[in-house]
């Protein structure tokens, strides 16, 4: 990951104190996910006149609210940004508030568009449109949070979630035209539209993930 114009002290804070907190989350939201969103954010931000340190920090903090559960994690993440005293060393009060807004606006199910370009960047960076990754993350989340479900119930839950979020008319929105997410989403929708193929893929991933969990 390129880190242009970033303070070494800020990088040390993020990598030493923030990213390790992601290790407590499920596989779909672990440190690798945070790192990917950070890398994607910095890449997309190159198309805009924005503060790279803000972009980097927003991406690093975007899912920390999972410490309090998934349902309101975006608002909890925003509160963490606002209450993080260390950030005052690097940013003004106005910048911190803008970063908190961006973190709060990143969630895919948010009914309103992000308020700033910073929110659009992290929201787009968080939309990792890769069919296998999405299906794997959906199964991983189900295994971590609904362990009592049968295989059949896990597959049904995954199909319903994927259709609701990524299918035609789904709630997922894309914000950055320079991203290749739109083309990837259309490719994924060819799988979604063929439910037998979608189920076959999910069953294979379920078998792999459940075996790994019991290894």
N, C-alpha and C positions, 0 to 999 in steps of 0.2 A: 504494500500500500504506500503510495507516494504521500508525503506529508509536507506540502509546500507552505512556507511561511508560518510554520507552527513553532510555538515556544517549546523548547526542550523541557522546561519545568511543567508546562501544561501536559505534554506527552507523558512525562513521568507520573503525573497525578492520575491521568486517565488509565494508563497501562498498569500502574501499581495499585491503585485503590478502587477504580470503577469497574474495569473489565473483569477482575476476579469475582465480582458479585454475581456475574452471569452464570457462574459454575453451579449455582444453586437451583437454576431453572431447568425446565425440561429440554430435551434435545433440540426441539424446534426453536428454542429461544436461548440457546447457550452462548458461550463466548464466541464461537465460530460465527453464529448469526450476527452478533453485535459487530464483529470485525467486518463482516461482509457489508453490512449497512453503512458502516463508516467508510469503507473503501468506495462503495457505490456513490455515497453522498459527495465525497471529494471529487470523484470523476464527473458527476453531473454538475457540480458547482462551477467547474471550469468554464461553463457556458454563460455564466452570470457574474455581475459585479457584486460579489458578496464577500463577507469576511470569512476566510477559510477556518480560522480558529473557532468561530461560532458554529460553522457547519460540522466540523469535527466533534465538537463538544455535544451538540444536539444529538448527533447520531450515537455517541457513546452513552448518553443518558436515556435514550428514547424508551427503553423497555425496563428500566430499573423498578418501575412501579409494580412489576410482577411479584415483587417481594410481599405485596399486600393482596395478591390475587389477580386474576386476569380481567375481571369484569370492568373495573375502573382503573386499570393499570396506567392508562394514558394520563389521567388527571393526577394520579399519585406521582407519576414520573415528573410531571410539571411542577408539583409541589417540592419534590426533591431538588430540582434545579433552583427553584426560588430560595430554598432554605440552605443550599450548599455554600457555606461561608468561604470555602477555598476559591470558588469561582469569582468572588469579588476582587481577587488579586489580578485577574486577567481581563475582566469585563466590567463595563459600567452597569448601573442599575437598569438603564433602558435596554441594554443588550441582553442582560439576564432575563428580563421580562419577555423580550422577543423570543429568546431561546425556549423559555417555558411555554409560550404560546405554540411554538413549532412542535415541541415534544407532545403537547396535548392534542395537536391537530393531526398527528401522524397516523392515527388508527384508521384502518380500511373501512370500518363500519360507520365512521363519522358522517353524519348527515349533511354537514356543511363543508365547503372547500376550505383548505388551509388558508389562514389569514395573511400569510406572507410567503415570499419566495422561499424562505428557510423551511417553512412547514411543507411546502410542495416538494422541496428537494428530499427531505428525510422521508416523506410519505412515499415518494416514487422509489427511493433507494430501498425502502422496506418491502416493496412489491417485487419480490424475487420470483419472476415468472419463469420457472423451469418445471415442467410437468412432473418429473420424478421427485424433485425436491419438495414440491407442494404436496404431492401424495404421501411422501415419506413423513413430512412434518405433521400432516393431518393424522396419520396413523400413530406417530410418536406421541402426539398430544393426547389422543384417545387412550393409549396404553398407560400414560402417566397419570391421567386424571379420572379415567373410568375403568379401573382394573377389574371390576365385577362383570363387565360386558362380555358376552360371548363373541367369538370370531364373527359370526353373522351380524351381530348388533354393531360391532366396530365398523364393519364394511358399510352397513346401512347409514351409520352416523357420518362416516367419511364421505359417502356419495352425496348425502343431503347437504353437508357443509360446502363441498366443492361446487355443487350446482348453484347454491345460494350465493356464493361469493364470486366464482369465476365464470359461471355459465352466462349465456346470452341474457342480458338484463340484470345480471348480478350486481351486487352493491359495490364491488371493487371499482375504484376510479383511478385513472392515470392522469398525471399533471405535467410532466416534462416531455416536450416533443422530441428532445434529443435522445431520449431513452429508447432502447429497442424492445421495451416491454409490450408495446401494442402488437407487434408482429408475433412475439412469443405467446401472447394471450390467445391470439387467433389460432395458433398451432395447437395450444392446449385444448381449445374448444372443439377441435375435431375429435379429440379423445372423449371429452365430456359428452358430446352429442351421441356417441356410441356407448350406451351404458354397459353393454356386455364387455366391451374392451376396457372401460374404466374399472369395472368390478374385477376383471381378471388381473389388471395391474395392481389394484389395491390388495387383493388376496396374496399375491406374490410378495408384496412389500410387508404385509402383515406377518407372513410366515418368517420372513427374514428378521424383522424387528422383534417378534416374540421369541424367536430362537436366541437372538443376541441378548435379550433381557434375562434369559435364563441360563446364559452361558457361565 
